[in-house]
Amino acid sequence: MPITLSPEKRAFVEREIAAGAFRSETDAVERALTFYERHLQHIRAAIEEAELEIVAGKGATLTADEHLALIRANVAKNP
């Protein structure tokens, strides 16, 4: 399957291959997709857990600032 990257992404992949982070373009794409898949699974599990908590009456009311702080903390823990 042919994949076309933007010039910026292609340059990034080429730099990372030269630095030894990836063995090839295919390796870079496969690792990116693996990371994406894991991240998506984590997000789906978190949504499912939140929905179950809401159904069980364990939901919490947050301000926008509190919600944003939680998102930032989660991103910092799971880059």
C-alpha positions in Angstrom: 0.0 0.0 0.0 1.7 3.2 -1.1 1.7 6.0 1.6 2.4 9.6 0.8 3.8 11.8 3.7 3.9 15.5 3.8 7.4 16.9 3.2 7.7 17.7 6.9 6.8 14.2 8.0 9.0 12.6 5.4 11.9 14.8 6.6 11.2 13.8 10.2 11.2 10.1 9.3 14.4 10.4 7.3 16.1 12.2 10.2 14.9 9.6 12.6 16.2 6.8 10.4 19.6 8.5 10.1 19.6 8.8 13.9 18.9 5.1 14.3 15.4 5.5 15.8 13.8 3.5 12.9 15.3 0.9 10.6 13.2 1.9 7.6 10.2 4.0 6.5 8.1 0.8 7.0 9.3 0.5 10.5 8.4 4.1 11.3 4.9 3.7 9.9 4.3 0.4 11.7 5.5 1.8 15.0 3.3 4.9 14.6 0.3 2.7 13.9 1.1 0.5 16.9 1.3 3.6 19.1 -1.9 4.9 17.7 -3.7 1.6 18.2 -2.6 1.4 21.9 -3.6 5.1 22.4 -7.0 4.5 20.9 -7.6 1.4 23.0 -6.7 3.4 26.1 -9.1 6.2 25.2 -11.9 3.7 24.5 -11.3 1.9 27.8 -11.4 5.3 29.6 -14.7 6.2 27.9 -16.2 2.9 28.8 -15.1 3.2 32.4 -16.5 6.7 32.6 -19.9 5.6 31.1 -20.1 2.8 33.7 -19.4 5.2 36.5 -22.1 7.6 35.2 -24.6 4.8 35.0 -23.7 3.8 38.6 -24.2 7.4 39.8 -20.5 8.1 40.4 -20.3 10.9 37.9 -18.7 14.2 39.0 -19.3 17.8 38.0 -16.2 19.6 36.9 -15.5 23.1 35.8 -13.9 23.6 32.4 -10.6 24.5 34.2 -10.8 21.4 36.3 -11.4 19.2 33.3 -8.6 20.8 31.4 -6.2 20.2 34.3 -7.2 16.5 34.4 -6.6 16.2 30.6 -3.2 17.9 30.9 -2.2 15.6 33.8 -3.3 12.5 31.8 -1.3 13.6 28.8 1.7 14.2 31.0 1.4 10.6 32.4 0.7 9.0 29.0 2.6 10.8 26.3 
